[in-house]
């Protein structure tokens, strides 16, 4: 299935957003996820199915700065 992840088209297996995070070895608590311009609550990662053509954005938390 084709989805866009952070602006790049990728082939991913079907499943949920949580499945996608696991396949990319991303810890759910370290990222905010947006699907089709809607930020998901962490409680919904395991129940939100991905569909062909979805646009997914991973927003990583960063520390630091001055």
C-alpha positions, 0 to 999 in steps of 0.5 A: 500500500502506498502512503506518504510519510513526511512528504515521501511516498513509501510502500508499507504493509497494511495495518494501523498507525501503531503497526507502522511505528513498530515497523519503523522502530519508532517509540510511540511516546517519542513522536506525535503522529498526524494522519491526513492533517489530523493529530492523533491521540496516542490512545488511537494509534492502535485503532487508526487504520491506514488507507491507500494514499494517506498522508502521515507526518511524524513529529519528533520531540526534540530537547535542547536549545538556548 
